[in-house]
């Protein structure tokens, strides 16, 4: 960030606000479209496979482009790439809202997914690069609030917009609503987001513009291999297709090995790899990413299992089943600000505490009374505990990662975290989503036992994540050293400052 811009009071809060609005739009859109899918099917008369592709194409395109999108921010600056993504997302939403057939709608969803990767990857890169110490923790806390609030708002808006049939638009309103909001945020971003200079892999501000030769070239083979390996995992798990698609899953292993070999070669030649594996070699980073990925897997799987359990076993109407997880998502957001307000000694324990709370919630979910006599409030209360634990874990682990990974690797961290989240989320739904109905149909289990066993499986994964989180904490930098001091030896990272000269926070100004 230019020094003159960084010195302006409150700039950090304004920049973070603009970035988080884009993050919220992406989250809201995903939840809204899932709820609007039946109305789309009825209006356009699309097949079930086309409807599935409309939903999954968004995630597939986003997942494939996450790592390259994060690197674009490194090469061209967070502001420029974020605004590119926001403009494309707005135009893609307009195309989806005006679509008259399944092909046009699926193409629009693909563009939305690509735009989402450009927007959301810049949020973590910006937080990593622009904030330090306690203000970085608070920024990550506000990011957690945005993630949970966007998901919750999407749950509520989805059914409401479709049912309201605004101006006779029906399901199209869920896409067209993004157009005026996206246009307004784009104008705000152009006016309020400060220009940031790209940071080269070696850490020098603006060095990327000066570098030439191999250092300035894109790693095309690495980018292609990364996309191929990601699709090899996601396609068979998320698309209902022929059995031969599962061959792709087996191909993911050699593709990943070839990717690692290719990227090591690019680094040895002094080039810029599509996925830089060097920061992942630190034990703290590996353990923290493992805990983050595992808890994300359980969270996405639990949301899917809840929809089946509440509607098929408890016989709740769809609108009521959609409201039950709101406590989970909102509690997730409430946990975000805790990190920024906790002393260092307490903050270091939060990843483990969060995993323990999450494990307890999964263990209690099949035990608490539910049904016509007690309603769903005991289960909702348990889900709130789990959501709060997940919020503590994710926010504190991201803070731990941003301390352990130097700012010059911010794009790598953002791409890795976002790609991991997508891949493990799809994997969790595929594994537990297949186990629950299979157990429910079996003679020896039945629906009640199926719910208990799948929740026990989620609790086991979460307990293993607690162990990984503990290892991440014990291998982290000295607790007496602040996050800002921990990064003092790295390449200089631009930081927003307040009037008093300290790092700015989202509430400044």
Phi, psi and omega in degrees: 000137179301140184300321181294326178286319183296335184280349183285129181297138175081354182299322181299317180295319180295314180299316180297319179301314181296318179296317184289334175297318176297320177300317180295319180301318180296317180292317180298318183298319181297314181291319182298314184295323178300320181283335181273354185304316179300321180292323177297316181298318182290323184283314184266355180056050180270155178284167181296324179292322178293323178294318177298318180294326177299322181281315187281333182299327177300309182291322182295312180295322179295315183296319182295326187262002184299307183296312176300324180295320178297321179291330177299322177297327178290324184276325188243356180098145182299315184302311185295313183291321178300315181291325173303310182298318180296318179296316180294321179297319180295314179294320179295323177296320177297318179297320179295318181294334181260001184297138180250001180205170185293323182296314179296322181291318179295319177298318177296322178293324176298316177296322176299318178297318178297317180295322179299320179297323178293320183286304191291329179293331182285342179295307181292323177298315180297316179297317180297320187274328191260345183235153176223163172059220184295329181289330174294319178298319179292322178297319177294327176296317177293329176295320178296320177299318180295317180299313182288318180296321178296317179295318180294315180296323178296321178299318183284316185291328185306298180294326182295312182295318180294317181291325183291333179052056184301122178053028179074017183275341179061229182293339183296337181297332182293335176267317185293336178298331180291337187292305179294324179294314179297319178297319180294316180294325178298317177296320178296319179296318178298325183274327192247335180285123179286150176292136174240142181275135178302144179251123181290160180303335179275356172102354183274128179295126179081359182292332180298327181287333182270338185289148179226190177064218184295332183291334182266356184273150176283147177274081184295311179301318179295320179296317180294316180295321179296317178295318181295316180295320179294314179294326179298331177275315190283321186299308181293336181275337187245347183248129178277094185225194181294161186296333184293344178299335181291344174298328179300323181297320177293328180288344182296328183293306178296328177295319179294320178295318178294324177297313180299319179294317180297316182291325176297322178294319178298317179296319181296329179275359180083018180268185180252108182287153176295325176226105182278113185273355184299314181293344180280355181283342180288134181304319180301317182293316181296314181293319180295318178295323178297315179294320180296315181295317182296316179291326176296318178303314182292323182296310180295319179296320181295319178299321179290316180297324179300317181298323178287314184296316184291323184271321186273323183263314181273352176060038176278147174295157186301321183294323180286322177297327178289337181276335183301315181288355182299323178300321178299308185292320180292322177295326175303315180292325179296331181286337185304307183292347182299321185299314183293341182256005182262141174297160185304319183295325179281320183301326181293336182270348187299323178301319181288316179301317179299317179295322178296316177298320180295317178299317179297320180297316178296322180291327182276337186306316180276356185263323184296147182291137175220156179136189185295330182283323185251347183074201184247008184294321176300318178294320179298319179297319178297320179295326177297319177298316179296318178297319178296318178296319178296320178297317177300314183296308185294315182295316182289325177292320177296321177295319178298320180292319181290336174283319184284334183258124180300151181303332181292346177254022182299320180295320178297315180297314180298313180297319181294313182297314182291320177294316178302316182300317180293313184295312182289330177297312178296320179297316180298316179296319181296315184287303183285329177293333176276325183291320185298307180292328179296315178293322181296328180274344185288152182290328187271348183248281185092169187302317182295313179293324179298317178297318180295317183291319180293322176295323177296322177296319177296320179296322179296314178298317180295323178296320176296325177295326177298321177295315178298319179296321177297319177295322178298319181293317184288338178262003181287167177303162182309132183295341179280352182260128181287158177303322180294320179291326181298331181261010187292334182273353180279177177300144183300129178249133180294136184230137176287141180236154179264182179299327181280353178097355179272170179299142181279162180230169181300343182261001181296146175076000000 
